[in-house]
Amino acid sequence: MKADFHNLAFQLFMNGLRFRYLQLSGRPGRIQALSLEITHRCVARCVMCNIWKIPNNVPDLAVSTWMDVLSSKYLSDLRELDITGGEPFLRKDLVDFLRSVTALKARNLTKLRSVAITTNGLLTGAVIEGITALLSAMAGKNIDLVVVCALDGVGDIHSRIRNVEDAWERVDETIRGLSALRKSHPGLVLGLKTTVLPFNVGELDRIAEYAASNSLFTIISPCIITQGRYLNIDRAEDLRFTPEQVAQMIRFFRSEKFQWSYHAEALAEYYEKGVMKKPCSCGFNYFFVRSTGDVLLCPLINRPVGNIGDAPVEEILNSREANRVRRQVGRLSPCRSCTEPGLERYALPYEGWAYLRLMRRKGRAKFLGLHAHMGLDKYVNDAAQSKGPLPPYP
């Protein structure tokens, strides 16, 4: 075990050297994580998000278009696929799509270790039926299925935030149904995603207690104002935290109830000092595709570098515009206030040195506990990660 720990430290150091080379050159590395916004349609009308305002007559991309992307040899090192929306379970072909993704595991996506689906949990029947079918399709494929339900309060406050009368009762029913499935499917990983708002700051302890009582991991993070992902610039004033609410958040993030200690420390320091300091590898080992097909190196930076309907993904990621954006990652205005937790997960092993400093500070036992909790073994336990970047697209 000591040898494994030292090998991990060495790999993180080498990753750090490689990442800095990529930063200087602007070139992409091997893509390890990918988020697909497979629909903009949603059954909720959340107070912090305007995605649902996109007209319904704006079509979703066909499954064949998404499969063309995932079949690219450029994604052969993909470890984690994130499916989001809108509400993914509004797509009647969601299960068929993910069955096709699972079939790629034997050919192109041989490194794929997890598929994560974020849902508001309001379509209980569709969620339970779909996840049951997917668990069957993924059996024996060495792919974890991660289902994250959006939960912004325990009780009526959740319904008010989601602007759906019985949203709380429906998501609670969905969570109970998924928990029953988990008993016979250990590869099913369940969690909650909470958007912290001025309206629910006082509910964070209750949310954490609900998660603990149901054995759910938590992603608890403040709302993000951006034109790039949530289209909510017009709501900036309504979603502004008061100094008292900021103090409440800091107390919660520094408490033992917050499971994700790295993100907790980063958030607390951000609200104390006013600048977010954490590694980011957007565009290097991760990118995001909107329901329109627009490719964003970071979902929070509204600078599309191409569209999957117009060019192969490898051409888009090696374009001059993509190189320009990559050189600015971490230094743009949205980067200095980014509270998005998922992006730092993809970045920590890849950027290497921040994670190595965390390893030294926490010590072996605490670090390995955090490492397992965040599910980062999939990014560092394969010798393939030590390979350099792919050659530029011709």
N, C-alpha and C positions, 0 to 999 in steps of 0.2 A: 504493500500500500504506500509506503514511503517513496519507493521508486516511482510509482504512478504519479504521486504528488509532485515530485521533482521533474518528471517528464512533462507534466502539464505546465509547470512554471517555465520550463525551457521553450515549450511550444508557444506559450503566450508571448514570450520575449521575441521569438522569431516572427510571430504574427505581427507584432508591433513594428519591426523593421520593414516587413513587406507592405504593411498598410501605409507607412510613410512614403515609400516609393510610389505607391499608387496615388497618394494625395498629390505628390509633386508632378506626376505625369498626367493626372486627370483620367487615367485609364480605369476601366472597371475590373474588378476581380471576378472570381467565380461566384455566381449567384447562389446563395444558400437559403434565402427566405423571400417570399413573394406574397403580396396581398392582391386579391382580385375582388373588386366591387362588382359583383355579378348582376346586381340590379339596383336601381335607384328607388324602386317602388317600396312603400312602407305602409304598414297598417297603423302606426303611431303618428302622433303630431307633436313631437317633443319640443319643449320650450327652448332647448339649447341647440337645435339642429334644423336646417332648412332643406335637407336633401329631399324630403317628401314633397316639397313645392315644385320640383321638376315635373313638368306636365307628363301625364300618363301616356300620352301619344308619342313620347320619346321612347323608341324601342330598346329593349335589352339586346345585347349581342347574342348571336346564336352560339350554342354549345360548340359547334364545329370551329368557330373562331377562337374560342378559349382553348380548345384542344390543339389547334395549330400552334399556339404559343407554348403550351406545356410539352408538346412533342419535339420542340427545338433541342438540338444537342447542346445548345448554349446553357440549358437548364439542367444538365446531367448531374450537377452537384447540389441540386435543391434538397434541402433538409426539411423545410417547414413551409406548408402552404396554408395561407390564411384566407378564408372565404367570408366576405362581409357584404354589406349593402348600405342603404335600404335593409329590407328584411329578406334574407336568402330563401326562406321557406315559402315565399310567394311564388318562386319559380317552380312550376310543376315538373320541370326536368332536372331539378337539383340532384336528386338521387342518381338518376341515369348519368349525369355529368360526373359525379364523384365516383361512381362505379368505373367509368372510363378512365378517370385519373388513377384509380387503384390498379387497373390493368396495365398502366404504363410503368408500374413499379418493377415489373419483370424485364422491361426493355430500357426505357430511357431514364425513368426516375428511380434508379436503383438505390439512391442514397436517401430517399424520402422517408422520414421518420414520424412525422405527425401532420395531420390535417386538422385545422382549427376552424370552427364555424361560430360566428358571433350572431346571436339571435335575440330579439326582444322577448321571445317566449310567449307571445300572445296567441300564436296558432298552435295550441297544445297538441291537438290531434295530428297535425302535419309534422310537428317536430318529433313526437314519439314514434310515429310510423316511419318517418324518414330515417331517424337514427337507428331504429331496429334493423331496417334493411341495410344500412351502411355497415353496421357491426357485423352482419353476416357476410357482406362482400369483402370486408377487410380482414376477416378471420385468417390467421396464419400468414399474413402479409408483413408482419413486423411494422405496422403503422398504428400509432396511437390516434384515436379520434378524440379531439378536444372540443367540448361544447361550452361556450361562454354565454351565460344569460345576462342581459342588461337588467340591473336592479338598482334603483336610485333611492329606495326607502323601503321600510318594512311597514306595509299598511297603505292607507289612502294617499299619503304623500307621493308614493310612486305613481299612482293613477293620475294625480294632478300634474306631475312633471311630464308624464307620457301623453297627457290629454286623451286618455281612454278610460272610460268610467270604471271598468272592472279589471284594469291592467294588473293590479296587485294580485287578485285572486287567480288570474290566468297564469301569470309567470310562476306563482307559488305552486300551482298544479303541475306546470311543466317541469319544474325542478324536482318535485316529488316523483313524477313519472320517470324522469331520467335517473334519479337516485335508485329507483327500483331496478332499472336496466343494469346499472353499474354493478349490482351484486353478483351478476353472472357474467359480466364482461369487464375484467380488470383493465383492459386497454382503453376503456372509456374514462376520460378525465373531465371532471366538471368544475366549473368556476363561475364567479360573478364578476361583472364589470360595472363599476359604479362611477358615474360622472358627477364629480363634486360641484355643486351649484350653491349660490347664496341661499336657496330654498331648502337645502338638505344638509348643510354643514353640521347641524345639531343631531343628525341621524346616523352619523358614521359609526358610533359605538354599537348601535343596534344592528346595523348592517353587518359589521364584523362578527357580532355574536350569532346572527342568523347563519352566516357562512360557516362559522366554527361548528354550530350544532348540526349542520348538514354536510360536514366534511367537504367544503368547497374552497378552492383557492380563490383569492381575491385580487382584482385589479382595481384599485381605488385611486382615482386621479382627477385633478381639477379639469373643468371644461376648457376647451381650446377654441379660441376665436380665429377663424381662418376662412378665406375665400377658397382655399385649395381643397379642402375636404368636406367641411360641414356647411359651407356657404352661409355663414352666420354673422358676417361683419355687422349687419344691421342690429344685432342683438347685444353688441358689446357693452353698452351702458347698463342694460338690464341684468347682465351677467357679471357685473363688476363686484368683487368682494369688498366688504368694509374692513377696516383694520381689526375690528373685533372678530370677524369671521376668519381672517387670515391667522389670527392668534389661535383660534379654535383648531384650525387645520394643522398648524405647527405642533400643537399639543398632541393631536391624534397621530400624526406621522412619527412623532418621537415616542409614542407609547408602544407597549408590547403587543397591542391588538393589531398593529399593522404588520402583516406577514412578510412583505417584500422589502427587506431592510435596505437594499441598495437604493431602490426608488424612493423609499421613505426619507433617507438621508439627503438625497438630491433635492427632493421637494422642500424639505424643511430649510435647507440652505438657500434655495432659490427665493423663498418667501422672506427670509431674513436679510439676504444680500441684494436681491433684485436681479440677479443674472444666473441663468441656468448653466451649470458646468457638468457636462457628462459627455462621453464619447458618442459619435454618430458615424455610421457607415452607410448611410443612405446613398444609393447609386453605385456603391462598390460591391456589396454582397446582397443588396435588397433593392426592390423597386415596387411600385404600386400602379395598378391599372384601374382607371375609372370605368364605370359602366358604359361610357361612350367609346372606350378603347384608347383614350389618351393615356400615355405613359408618363408618370411622375416619379422622379427619383426619390422624392419625399412627398407624402400625401399632404403635408402642411404647407408646402411651397408651390404656389400656383403657377408653375412654369413647365408646361408639357414639353417633352423633348421629342415627341413623335406620337404616332397612333398605330396601333397594331393592325388596323385595317388598311394601312397604306404601305407598311414596310415590315420586314421580319424583325423580331425583337432584338436579334444580335446587331442588326444594322442601326437600330434606334439607340441602343446602349453604347455603341461605339461612335456615334455621331459627334460632330464638333460641338453642337449645343449641349449634349450630355456631358462632354468633357468640361465645358465651361461651368456648368452647374456644379459638377462634382468638385471642382477646385474651390468652390465657395461654400460647400457644405460645412456647417459648424460655425460659419462667420456671418451668415445672413441674419436679418432681424428676427424672423420666426425661430431661428435656432437658439437665440439668446433667451427665449421665453418658452421653449418647448417643454411641455409636461407629459408628452406622449410616452407611456411606459414600454410599449412594444418595440419601439425603435432602438431603445438602449439594450434590450435583450439581444437583438441581432448584432449590435455593435460591440458589446463587451468582449467576447472571445476574439472577434475579428480585429478590432483595434489593438487588443492585447495588453498594452501597458497600463491602462487604467484598471483593468481586471487584475493584473499582476500586483499593482499597488494595493488593491483591496485584499488580495491573498495574503500579502505580508502583514497588513494591518489586523486582519481578523484571526490569523492563525489557521492551522490545518483543519481542525474539526469544524469550526464555525464556517469557514469558507466552503468546505465540501457540502455542508448542510444547505447553505445558500445556493450553491451550484446545482444541487439536486432539485431544490424547490423551484428554481427558475427553469429547469429543464434544459440546461445548456450543454449537457454531455453530448448531445447530437452534433454540436458544432466543433468539438475539440477531440473527439475520440476516434478520428479517422485520419490515417496518414495522408489521405488525398488532400486535406486542407493545406498541407505544406507545399503543394504545388503552386507555381506562380500563376499570374493572370493568363487568361486565354489571349491568343493573338488577336489583333484588331480585325474587325470584319472587313473583307476585301472591298 
